[in-house]
Amino acid sequence: MATKRSERPDPVYVEIGQRIREIRQGRLSQDDLAKAISMTRASIANIEHGRQKVFAHTLVLIASALEVSASELLPKKTVANSATPLQHDLSEAQLRYVNHGRDLVNTGV
């Protein structure tokens, strides 16, 4: 799922990675976050640099480990030159889905 070295990372994933890094720093090391969500430290580093795309369930796991909502990790507006269209705000249905996933993670389901 990581991008090829010759490919430029999608700006949406770069911004998601920056948000993860900003929130993670001062709370957890990359290694601690990786262990908390059963990933490698290299995967966390690749996600934080936008080189590895993030599945929705992984985003929910990361958010839970960082004790934030998954929506806090998403870009706040459309990112220019992105191959991934992004709405300005999540719909109510999307927020319910994200929060439901976080509840499942927190209850161990």
N, C-alpha and C positions, 0 to 999 in steps of 0.2 A: 504494500500500500504506500510505501515511501515513493517520492518522486525520483526520477532519474537525475543524476548529477547535472546533466546538461540542461534539464528543464528548470525554468524559473518557477519557484513555488507560487501557488495561487494566493493572491493577496488576502482572501478570506481566511485561509488557514494560517497565514503569517500573523494576522491580527488575533485570531483565536489563540495561537501559541504565545503571543506577547501578553495577552490577558492572563493566560494560565501562569506564565512566568512571574508577572507582576504580583499576582495574588499568592502564588506559592512561596516566593522569596520572603524570608522572615518567619515562615510557618514550618515549612518542610524542605528538606533537601530533595534533589531530583531522585536520589536513591530511595529515600523514605516514601515519596509519592509513588514511585514505581512499585515498591513492595506492597504498599497499601492497596493497589489496584491490580496486582499480579501482572505487571509489565516489567520490561527491562529499563534501566536508567537510560540506555541509548535511545529507546523508543520515546521516552519523555523528552530527551534533548531534541530529537527529531521533530516531535510535535511542537515544542516551544519555538523551533526555528521555521515552522511551516513546511518542513520537508516531508512530513508524514501526515496524511489526512486522518481525521478523527471521526470514527463512527459515533452515532448518537448515544449508544449505550456506554461507550468509553467516556464520552463527554460527561454523562451523568455520573459515572464512577469517579472521575476526576473532581467534579464539582462537589460530590459528597465527601471525598477525602479532604478537600479544601474548606468544607463547611460553608459553601455558597450555593446559590441556585445555578443550574446549568445556563440559564439565560444571562447570567452575569459574565459568562465566558464568551458569549457571542458578540460579534461586532454590533455596535449600536446603530449603524447605518450601512447602506450599500457601499461596498468597497469598489472603487474605480478599477476598471480593467480586470475584473474578476470573471472567471469562467463560471462561477457559481452565483446565480441570482439570489439576492437576499432581501427580504422585506425589512422595512424600518423597524417594525415591532412584531413580536410574536402574537399570533391570534390567541384568543382565550383557549381554544381547543389545544393549541400547541403548548401553551403554558401548563394546562392540566396534564397533558401527556408527560412533559418534562418533570413536573412535580410528582406525578404518580411513579415514574421511574426512580426518582430520588427516594420516595417513600419505600419502594421495594428494596432498594439498596440498604436503607437504614434499618429495615426490619429483617434483613437477611433472607428475603424470599428469592 
